[in-house]
Amino acid sequence: MHRDRTENDLSSKNVPPGWTLLFVAWIVAACATLGSLFLSEVMGVPVCNLCWYQRIAMYPLALILALGLFPYDPNVVRHAGALTGVGWLISLFQVLLVAGIIPERMQPCVQGIPCSKTYFALFGVLTIPTMSLLTFTLIGVLLIFVRRLKSS
């Protein structure tokens, strides 16, 4: 009997259904923020203009998503979603630029550090723009699920 009561007590905690998803989105944004800082400041990987724009979208996400966790506020999805969408579009543009689908004459990084050059590839495959696109995609999917849980 005591065992059942303990299990019920543990399962009856008042954790809103979207909180865990928002927490995972925050972890992803925080890891992306710290990872980008590590690559540029510790490893010395140069940062192009498009990468800076993606950072401008990602860094506030780490703060905004954390603020939506304590206390839990699913309305944070509106603001985080806008930043995620902008970052996703910029990273998609850069992935297409690196792949050669978008001509190099359209790149905004004509002087200094070119946006189409690969300086780092994780496991020899995942470039920084690809990791950025995957990160923004994952955060976006998580935010969509948080929004759906809020409306149900």
C-alpha positions as CSV (number, residue, x, y, z in Angstrom):
1,M,0.0,0.0,0.0
2,H,2.8,2.4,0.9
3,R,4.5,1.7,-2.4
4,D,1.3,2.6,-4.4
5,R,0.9,5.9,-2.5
6,T,4.5,6.9,-3.2
7,E,4.1,6.2,-6.9
8,N,0.8,8.2,-7.0
9,D,2.5,11.0,-5.2
10,L,5.3,11.1,-7.7
11,S,2.9,11.0,-10.7
12,S,0.6,13.6,-9.3
13,K,3.2,16.4,-9.4
14,N,1.8,19.4,-11.2
15,V,4.1,19.7,-14.2
16,P,2.3,21.3,-17.1
17,P,2.4,19.1,-20.2
18,G,4.4,21.6,-22.3
19,W,7.0,22.4,-19.6
20,T,9.2,19.4,-20.5
21,L,9.2,20.3,-24.2
22,L,10.0,23.9,-23.4
23,F,12.8,22.7,-21.1
24,V,14.3,20.6,-23.9
25,A,14.0,23.6,-26.3
26,W,15.9,25.7,-23.8
27,I,18.6,23.0,-23.4
28,V,19.1,22.9,-27.2
29,A,19.3,26.7,-27.4
30,A,21.7,26.9,-24.5
31,C,23.9,24.2,-26.0
32,A,23.9,25.9,-29.4
33,T,24.8,29.2,-27.7
34,L,27.7,27.7,-25.7
35,G,28.8,25.6,-28.7
36,S,29.0,28.6,-31.0
37,L,31.0,30.6,-28.5
38,F,33.3,27.6,-28.0
39,L,33.9,27.3,-31.7
40,S,34.7,31.0,-32.2
41,E,36.4,32.0,-29.0
42,V,38.2,28.8,-28.0
43,M,38.8,27.0,-31.3
44,G,39.2,30.2,-33.3
45,V,36.7,29.4,-36.1
46,P,36.0,32.6,-38.0
47,V,32.4,33.9,-37.9
48,C,30.9,35.2,-41.1
49,N,28.0,37.7,-41.4
50,L,25.3,35.0,-41.8
51,C,26.6,33.2,-38.8
52,W,26.4,36.5,-36.8
53,Y,22.7,36.9,-37.9
54,Q,22.0,33.3,-36.8
55,R,23.6,34.1,-33.4
56,I,21.5,37.2,-33.1
57,A,18.4,34.9,-33.4
58,M,19.8,32.0,-31.2
59,Y,21.4,33.8,-28.2
60,P,18.1,35.5,-27.0
61,L,16.3,32.2,-27.3
62,A,18.5,30.8,-24.4
63,L,17.2,33.6,-22.2
64,I,13.6,33.9,-23.5
65,L,13.0,30.1,-23.2
66,A,14.5,30.1,-19.7
67,L,12.1,32.9,-18.7
68,G,9.2,30.9,-20.0
69,L,10.0,28.0,-17.7
70,F,9.9,29.7,-14.2
71,P,7.0,30.2,-13.9
72,Y,5.8,28.2,-16.8
73,D,4.4,30.5,-19.5
74,P,3.5,28.8,-22.8
75,N,2.9,32.3,-24.3
76,V,6.7,32.5,-24.6
77,V,6.2,30.4,-27.8
78,R,5.1,33.5,-29.7
79,H,8.4,35.4,-29.1
80,A,10.6,32.4,-29.3
81,G,8.9,31.2,-32.5
82,A,9.6,34.5,-34.2
83,L,13.3,34.3,-33.5
84,T,13.4,30.6,-34.4
85,G,11.7,31.3,-37.8
86,V,14.2,34.1,-38.6
87,G,17.2,32.0,-37.6
88,W,15.8,29.0,-39.6
89,L,15.5,31.1,-42.7
90,I,19.0,32.5,-42.4
91,S,20.5,29.1,-41.8
92,L,18.6,27.6,-44.7
93,F,19.9,30.4,-47.0
94,Q,23.5,29.6,-45.8
95,V,23.1,25.9,-46.2
96,L,21.8,26.4,-49.8
97,L,24.7,28.9,-50.4
98,V,27.3,26.4,-49.2
99,A,25.7,23.6,-51.3
100,G,26.0,25.9,-54.4
101,I,22.3,26.0,-55.0
102,I,22.3,29.8,-54.4
103,P,25.0,31.5,-56.5
104,E,27.9,33.0,-54.6
105,R,27.2,36.4,-56.1
106,M,24.1,36.5,-53.8
107,Q,26.1,36.0,-50.6
108,P,26.3,39.0,-48.2
109,C,29.8,38.1,-47.2
110,V,31.7,39.5,-50.1
111,Q,34.6,41.0,-48.1
112,G,36.3,39.4,-45.1
113,I,35.1,35.9,-44.2
114,P,33.1,34.2,-47.0
115,C,29.8,32.7,-46.0
116,S,30.1,29.8,-48.4
117,K,33.4,28.4,-47.1
118,T,33.5,25.5,-44.7
119,Y,35.8,26.1,-41.7
120,F,34.6,23.3,-39.5
121,A,32.7,20.0,-40.0
122,L,31.7,17.8,-37.2
123,F,32.5,14.2,-38.1
124,G,33.5,15.5,-41.5
125,V,29.9,15.9,-42.5
126,L,27.9,18.4,-40.3
127,T,29.0,21.9,-41.2
128,I,28.2,24.8,-38.9
129,P,25.3,26.1,-41.1
130,T,23.8,22.5,-41.2
131,M,24.1,22.2,-37.4
132,S,22.4,25.6,-37.1
133,L,19.6,24.6,-39.5
134,L,19.0,21.4,-37.5
135,T,19.1,23.2,-34.2
136,F,16.5,25.8,-35.3
137,T,14.4,23.0,-36.8
138,L,14.4,21.0,-33.6
139,I,13.6,24.1,-31.5
140,G,10.8,25.0,-33.9
141,V,9.2,21.5,-33.7
142,L,9.4,21.6,-29.9
143,L,7.7,25.0,-29.9
144,I,4.9,23.8,-32.2
145,F,4.2,20.9,-29.8
146,V,4.2,23.3,-26.8
147,R,1.7,25.5,-28.7
148,R,-0.5,22.5,-29.5
149,L,-0.5,21.3,-25.9
150,K,-1.5,24.8,-24.8
151,S,-4.4,25.0,-27.1
152,S,-5.8,21.5,-26.2
